[in-house]
Amino acid sequence: MEGRRLILNDGTTIENGEAGYTHKHLWCYMPDGYTMAQTAQIFLDPEKTAKIIFQFGDMNTEYDGFTECQHIMNDDGSISVCMVKGEVD
């Protein structure tokens, strides 16, 4: 079975990244090696996050419209991001 990855709308691929949806929030978990600055640059860009695909082996889960970053947290080197759906014009 292949590993985990996040694929963003612009084709950016984050190997060993993870995502999960709960209570209208999409949580993305960054792999070791990403800084807060790198993570912010990625997830504060709504063009990148308009579509996020989480691949885990043969599973592909697509999340659309999560363009607003609510939180970026660093818990002892483990960076997590909380996204919500953006306003529809």
C-alpha positions in Angstrom: 0.0 0.0 0.0 1.2 3.4 -0.9 1.8 6.2 1.7 -0.3 9.2 2.5 -0.3 12.5 0.6 -2.2 15.8 0.1 -2.7 17.1 -3.4 -3.7 20.7 -3.6 -5.7 22.5 -6.4 -2.5 23.8 -8.0 -0.8 20.4 -8.1 1.3 21.0 -5.0 1.9 17.5 -3.4 2.6 17.1 0.3 4.0 13.6 0.9 3.0 12.1 4.2 0.4 14.8 4.8 -3.0 13.9 6.1 -6.5 15.4 6.1 -9.8 14.6 7.9 -13.2 16.3 8.1 -15.2 16.8 11.2 -17.9 19.3 12.4 -17.6 21.5 9.3 -13.8 21.7 9.7 -11.1 20.2 7.6 -8.0 19.4 9.6 -4.8 19.0 7.6 -1.7 17.6 9.3 1.8 18.4 7.9 4.6 15.9 7.9 7.9 16.6 9.7 10.1 19.1 8.0 7.6 21.8 7.2 7.9 25.1 9.1 5.1 27.4 10.3 6.0 29.9 7.5 5.9 27.2 4.8 2.6 25.9 6.1 1.1 29.4 6.3 2.3 30.2 2.7 0.5 27.1 1.5 -2.8 27.2 3.4 -3.4 31.0 3.4 -3.6 30.8 -0.5 -7.2 30.1 -1.4 -6.2 29.1 -4.9 -4.2 26.2 -3.5 -6.8 25.1 -1.0 -9.9 25.4 -3.3 -9.6 21.6 -3.7 -7.6 19.3 -1.4 -7.3 15.6 -2.2 -6.2 13.2 0.6 -4.7 10.0 -0.8 -4.1 7.0 1.4 -3.2 3.9 -0.6 -6.1 3.3 -2.9 -8.4 5.8 -1.1 -8.9 9.2 -2.6 -11.0 11.7 -0.6 -11.7 15.1 -2.2 -12.5 18.2 -0.2 -13.8 21.3 -2.2 -14.2 24.9 -1.2 -12.0 24.9 2.0 -10.5 28.3 1.3 -10.5 30.0 4.7 -7.7 29.1 7.2 -8.9 29.4 10.8 -5.9 28.1 12.7 -2.3 26.9 12.1 -0.9 25.3 15.2 2.5 23.9 16.1 2.3 21.3 18.9 5.9 20.3 19.7 6.8 20.3 16.0 3.6 18.7 14.7 1.8 21.3 12.5 -1.9 21.1 12.0 -4.2 23.4 10.0 -7.9 24.0 10.4 -9.8 25.0 7.3 -13.4 26.0 6.7 -15.4 26.5 3.5 -15.2 30.0 2.2 -18.1 32.3 1.5 -19.8 31.7 -1.8 -20.3 34.9 -3.9 
